[in-house]
Amino acid sequence: MNQTRTFLLFALMAVAYLLYMAWEKDYGPQPAVAAAATSSSSATPAIADSSVPGATAGAAPAAVPGTTSETSATAQLVTISTDVLRLTVDTRGGSVVRSELLGYPSVPRTKKDPDPAPVRLLDDDRAQYFVAQSGLVSNQGEAPDHRAVFQAAQASYALAQGQDELKVDLTWQDAAGLKVTKTYALKRGSYVVTVDQKIENGGSAAWQGNAYEQLQRVAPAQQKSWWQNFSDPSSHSFYGAAWYSPEEKMSTLPFADFAKKPLNHAITGGWASMLQHYFFVAWIPQAQDANTYSTSVINPDTAQPVYLIRAVGPSLSVAPGQSVSTASRLYIGPKLQGTLDTVAPGLDLTTNYGWLTVVAQPLHWLLSQLHAISGNWGVAIILLVLLLKAALWKLTAAQFRSGAKMRKLQPRVNALKERYGEDKMKMQQAMMELYKKEKVNPMSGCLPVLITMPVFFGLYRVLMESVELRHSPFFGWIHDLSAPDPFFVLPVLYILVMLATQWLSPSAAGMDPAQQKMMKVMPVVFGFMFLFFPAGLVLYWVVNGLTSLAQQWLITRSVERADAAKAT
């Protein structure tokens, strides 16, 4: 198998994978998606009572909503800012309704727009509705769920210069003396928000209930064309709910399967999240507590259903005159590999590589180390290709050596074609005798392909999913490795490299003229497709092709020199 065929095998498999993903987006089972929103940003989907969990103490009780005075009270929005996060908390429930990642611009920085708006992950706009909620429920009395109105001392809080931690208190109290203080704690440089709920019982009877945390969101609108779904990296990422347990590791549930495969499972030491391309939000309960995890669809028969994942904690009991605190953590940020497992076990798995995880995670680690040395993600990709080529040198050398020998035998193979004409059986027998006599193994190139294939696809997933490459510049005209090459230089280089590779490679014996013409056209076809691929991926292909071409040329020359020395 020559180098061109090897590449085409990779390329065809990659395209088949992308075509399948694009087909799934367009024709596979889809969740209902809302039409374009025309309402203001403060409008939210109608929330049914099923958004409030029932307390789990004793026999499963019904949900207890807030009182009429609570649901009709006026709420306010509170802004909490650190060096990396800006949160908007609604005092109705103390829910985080907006989050802006200050270090991640929504679009690449340019001279015309040097300071674009940051990525907004959580959002209370109807079209992008995605909120993080927490609260308390009880089957014996009042409890502030995510619809109860809390009080805040001020409307804005910011981490001061030299300050490492910022705490914000929201308070709620009923007429019977039950007081709840919900405290948000944020640290400098961290995407983790600690949410503490302190329950103080000033009444005359014991209070029992449960704390819960949940995420609600609508499915992202998929109004892209078939070609956009094919070429956009975000179209091939997982969108939906995910949860983790120490026993089963991470499990996922796409929006389309919420109604068909609802979750209802007790987990200790886990977390619940909503994933998307590059970023995610996760509730992380205390590791020692057994939580009941569940999923549901709110308003499933409407044009804009809301998808919910929830964790309900163990039963809490607060005697009169006593207080109890319960805490959980909320992660709102990027999928930063190598650091998330320090936040919670298994959180690194949110970068969903699928079955390629075992290959992709080590490759990402290696790519990160090379970036630490070079300071440029494009240079790190080049260094990674060179390291992989060095590690697989001997395997690919056998492939190229076989190709060089077959190229030398090409005139004799053509003579056999003329002798046997259309008798393919005799043609194959004669070729096998020729290969045996000249000690050429036409299958020697298969082993390198089988070994490098998982490496290739693993690296492909790394380059598609790594948030570090998002808006990262290379050199010159490439200002964003996650976006297509703006001047198509890399795709053109790729075409030239593959045409040169074809010239060095022997044509396959027995291939008819139509197939040979198709093989010659394929680099141009794939080069055209690469016009719309992320520049980081095309850079990998170009460097990989150049190194393979150089290796093939060196080995071909060494074989020719060895033959010339024997002849003299």
N, C-alpha and C positions, 0 to 999 in steps of 0.2 A: 504494500500500500504506500504510494508515494505521498510527499508532503502536501500536495494540493488536495488529494483525496482526503487526507487526514483533516486538514482544515475544513473542507466542505462537510465532512461528517459532523465536526463540532458545530459549524454554522447552521447546518440543516436541523440539528437537534435543538439548538438554541431558538431558531425561528419556529420550529414546531411547538416548543414550549410557550413562546410568546403568543403564537397564534391561538393555542389552546386557552391561555389566560384571557386573551382578547375576546375569544368566542364566549367564554364563560361570562365575561362582563356584559356582553350584548344579548346573549341568547340563553344563558343559564338561569337558574332560579334567582329571582331578584326580590329584595324587600320593596315594599311600597315606598316611593320617593315623592316628596312634596314638590309641588310646582314652585316656580320662582316666587319668593316672598315679596310682598309689597308693603308689609306693615313696618312699623318703626322698630328700632333695636330693642326696645323694652318689652315688646310683645313676646309671649311665650306660648308653647302649645298648651292646650287644656290638659290639666293633670287630674286624672281620676283618683278615687280613694285608694286604688290598688298601689299607688305610689308610697303609701304608708304601710309598713309591715305590722303584723300582729305580734304581740309579746309572746315569747316562747316559754315563759314560766308556766308550769302546769299544763293543763289541756289547752291546745291551741286556741287562744282567744281571738276575737275580732279586733281589727285595727281601731285605735282610739284617736280620732282627729282632734285638733285644737278646738277651743271653745269659739263661740260666735264672735266674742269680743276680740279674740286673737286674730281670727281670719279676716276680720274687717278693719283691724287697726292699720295705721299707716306705717309702712316700713321705709327704710332709707338704705342707700348704698354707701358702703364704707370702703375706701381705697387703702390698701396696705402695700407699701413698696420697699423692696430691698435692692441690692445691686444687680440681681439677676431676675427677679420676679416682680410683677405688679399685679396684685389680686384685687378683684372687686367682690366684696362680700355683701350679700343682701341680708339685712337684719331680720327679714322674714325667714326664720329657720337657721340663720347663720350659714347659709349656703354660699359656696364659692361659685359665682355665676359668670365671672370672666377671669381669664389669666393671660398675661402677656409675658412672653419670654424675651427679656430685654436684650439678651446676647444673640438672638437669632432674628435677623430681619426677614420680613415676609417676602421680599424680593431682593435680588443682589444690589449692593451699593454701586452707584455710578456717580460720575461727576455732576450730572443733572439732579440726582437724588442721593446725596451722600448719607442721609439718615432716614431710610424708609421706616415705615411702621413695623413694630415687632410682630412676631407670630402670635396670634391669639388662639390659644388651644381650647380653653373653656369659653363658652359664649352663650349668652341668653337670647341672642337673635333667633327668631323663629326658624329660619332656614338652616342655621348651623347649631341648633340647640344642643348644648353639652354642658352639664352642670355636675358639681360634686356636692352631695348633701349628707347631713348627719343629724341625728336626733335621738330622742328617747320615746319609748312607748310603754304604756302600762295598762293592765286590764283591771286596775283597782282605783284609778283616779286620774288626775291631771298629769300630763307629761308633755314637754315641749318637743314636738316632732319638727320636721323641716318646714312646717307651715306656720309655726308659732312665731310671734314677733318678739325679738329681743331688743334690748336697748344698748346703744353704744355711746361712750363719753364724747366722741368726736367723729367727724366724717372722714378724716384722713390721717394716716400714720405712715411714717417713713423712717427707715434705718439711718441713724445719724452717722456723721463722719466719726470713725473710731469705735463705733458701736458694733458688737458682734452678734447680738441677738435682739429681736424685736418681739414683744408680746402685746396682744390686743385682746381685751376682755369684752364679751357680750353677755348681758345678764337677762334673765327671765324670772318672774316670780308670780305665783298665783295667790288667791285670797286665803288659802288654807295654810300658807307659810312655807310652801315648797319653793326653793330657790335653786336655779341652775345657772352656773357661770361657764360659758363656753370660751376657752382661751386658745387663740392661735399663736403659735410660736414659730418664728422664722429666723434662720441663721444666715449670716453673710456667706455668699458663694454657694448656697445650697438650694436645691429644688425640692427639698423635703419640708413639709409643713406639719408640725405636731398639733393635733387638735385634742384638747383635754376638756372633758365635761365633768364639772364638780357639782354633785347633787347634795344640797343641804336641806335636811328635813326639819323645818321649824314648826311642824304640825303636831298633832296629838296621836296620830296613828302611823304605823310603819308604812313605808312606801316600797313597792316592788315594781320592777320593770326591766327593760332591756335597752341597751344602747345599740344603735345600728349606723352603718355607713353605706352609701349607695352612689352609683353613677347613673345618670340618665342622659341619653343623647338620641338624636335622630340620625338615621343613616345618611352619610354624605351623598349629595346629589351626584348622579352619574349621567351627565348630559354630554359627554364627550363623543366625538366621532369614533368609528372603528379604528381609524389610523392613529388617533390620539391615544386611545387605549393601548394600542400596540407599542407605541414609541415612548410613552410617558412612564418613567420608573414607578411613580406612585400608583399607577394602575395595576401593578403586579404585587403590591404589598397587601398584607392582611389588614382588613378593617373589621372590627368586631370586639367581642368580649373575650377576656382570658382570665384564668385563675390558676393558682398554684397550690399544690399540696406536697408535703415532703415525700409521700408515698408514690404519687402518680405524676409528679413534676408538673409542667405547665400543660394546661388544656385550653383549647380555643373553641369559640362558638361564633361563626359568622352571623351577620344580621339575618340572613335568609333562613337560618335554622333555629332562630329563637323560639318560634312557636312549635316546631317539631321536636326539639330536643331540649326542653327546659332543664335547668340545673336545680337540684335540691340536695345538698350534700353537706355534712358536718366536717369541718376541717380545722385542725389545730396547727398553727405555724404557717398559715398561707397568706394569700393576698388576692384581691380582685381588681381587674383593670379593664380599660377600654383602649385598644391599640389602633394606631394608624401609621402612615409612613413617617419615619423619623422621630415621632413624638408619641407620648402616651401619658395617661393618668391612672394612678393606682391607689386604692385604699389598702393600708397595711395594718391590720389589727395587731394587738399585742400577741407575741409569739406563744405565750403560755395559755391563751384563752381559746376555748373551742367555740368557733363561730359557725352559724348555719348560712351557707352560701346558696343563693338562688338567683334565677333570671326570670324575667317576664316581659311581656309586650303590653304597653299601656295604649289604649285606644287603637287596637289592631285593625279595626275596620275603617279607619279614617285614612285620609290621603297622606297623613304624616304621623305614623305610629312612633312611639317613643320606646326605646330599648333600654332595659334596666338590669343592672347587676348589683346585688346587695349582699352584705354580710351583717348578720344579726348576732350580737354577742350573748354571753351567758347571762343568767338571771342576776339582777342586782337587788339587794335589800338594804334599806336605810332606816334605822330605828329613829324614833323621835329624838330630836336634839343632836343627832349624829350626821356625819357627812361621808360620802363615798366619791371617789374619782375614777373615771375610766378614760383611757387615752388611746388614740390611734394616730397613724401617720398618713399623710396624703402626699404622694409624689406627683408633681406636675412638671414635666420637662422632657428633655431629649433622651434618646436611647444611646447613652454613653457607655459603650462596651468597656469592660474591665473595671468599672467603678460601681455598677448597680448592685452587684452581689454584696457589697459592703453595706448597702441600705437594707436589703432583705434577701434571704436565700432564694435563688432562682430568678431574680429580677433581670439578670442578664439575658434570660431567654426571651424577653419581650422583643428583642431583635430577632424576629421569627425567620430563621433560615430553613425551617422545615427539616426534611430528612438529610439535608446537607450540613446540619449543625456541627457534626463531628469533624468535618473538614473546614467549614467556614470560620468557626471561632478561632482555631489556631492561626489561620491565614490573617484574620483581622488583627490578632495580637502581633503577628510578625509585621504587618503593614504599619501598625501603630509604633512599633519600635523603630522602624525605618524612618517614619515621619519625625520621631523625636531626634534622630540623628541629622536628617536632611533639612527639616523645617518646612518642607513643601510636600503636599500630598501627591502631586504629579511626579516629583522625583522619587517619592516612596514607592509609587506604582512601578516605575522603571527599575528601581533596585530590587523590588520583589520579583519581577519577571526574570532579572538576571540571576537571582538566587535560585529560583525554581529551575531555570535552564541549567545552571551549574549542577544542581542536585540530580537532574535527570539526563545529564550529558551522555553517559554511557549507553543508556537505553535508546535515546534518540539517535546517537551515532550509529548504532546497528541498523536503524531504519534508513538513515541517509546513505550508509555504505551499500546497503542492498539496492537502494534506488540508483546509486551511481553505477553499480554493476549492470543493473537492468537497462540503464540508459545506453551503456556501451553495447549491450546485446540487441539494441533496438533494430539495427539494420538486418541482423540475422532473423529476428522475429518477423520483420516485414517480409523477408524472403520466404519464410514458412507460410505466411498468409497467402502469398501468390501461388505457392506450390499446391496447397491443399484447398484453396478457394473456399467454398461453402461447407466443406466437410469439417465441422467444428470439433467433432470427436477426435479425428486424427490430428487436427491442429493442436488441441489441448495435450494430447499424448506426446507429440513432437516437442512442444514447449517444455513440458515437464522433464523430458529427457535432456533437453538443452540446459535447463536450469540445474539439473543434477550433475551434468558433466562440468559445468562452469562453477559449481558450488555456490549457487545463488538461491537464497530462500525468499520467495516473494511474500511470504507471510511474516517475515521478521519485523515488519513495521507494526504489526497488530498489538504486540505487548506494550510498547510505549503509549499507544492510543488508549488502551484499557486502563493504564495506570494514571495517565495525565487527565483523563476525562473527568473523574470526580474533582480533581484539583481545579480544572478549568471552571466547572459549574459552581464549585464552592467559591472561587474568587469572583465569579460573575455575581453571585448573591451578595458577597461582601461589598462590591462596588455599587450595587443597586440599593443596598439598605443602609450604608454607613452615613450617619448624620454628619460625621466629620468632613465628608467630601462636599456636603451641601454648601453651595456658594463659595467653595474654596478655589482660589486662582491657581494657575500653573505659571506660565511665562508668556510674554508677548500678548497675542490676541485672545488667549483663553483666560477669561476672567471667572469662569465657573465650571468646575469639573463635573458637576451634576447636570449641566445643561449641554445641548448640542454645540459643536464647534461652529462659531458664528460665520466663519469664512470657509468652512468645509476643507481646510487644509489636511487634517488628519484622515478623513475618508479618502481623499485623493492619494495621499501617501500610501494608505492601505492597498488601494487598487494597484499602484505601481509595484509595491512589494510582492503582491500575490501574482502579478503577471510575470515578474522576474522569477518567482518560485516555480511557476508553471514551465518556464523556459528551461530550467535546470532539471525538471522532473521528467522521467520517461512516460510516454503515453501508455495507457493500459492496453495490454495485448487483448485482441478480440473485440475492442470497442469500435462500434461502427462510426462512420463520419459524423452522423447527426449528434451522437453522444459526445464526440470529441469537440464539436463546435459548442455544445452546451457547456462543457467543462471550461472552455475558454471564456465564455460569457459570464459565468457565475461570479467571478471576482467583481466584475462591474456591477452586477445585480446587487450583491451584498454591500458593495461600496455605496451604492445609492441608498440602501436601507440605513447604513451607518450615518448618513447625513442627519438623521433625526435621533440618534442614540446619544446618551451622555458622553461628553468628551473624555471623561476618565475611563470609560469602557473602551472607547475607540483607541485611546492612547495605549491601553493594555494590548489590544489586538495589533497595533502597528509595531510596538516594541517587540512583542512576541514573534511577529512575522519577520522583522528585521534580524533578530538573533537567530531564528531558524534558518533564514536565508544565508546568513554568514556561516553558520555551522555546516549547512548543506554544501555551500561553495567550497569551504576548506576541505571537507571530506571528499567531494568529487575530485578536486585537484590532487589530493593525496592518492586516490585510487588511480587516476590517470598517470601520475608520475611513477607509481609502482609498476604499472603495466608497461610504461615506456622503458623503465630500467630492466625489466625482464626481457623485453624485445631486443635490447642491445647486449 
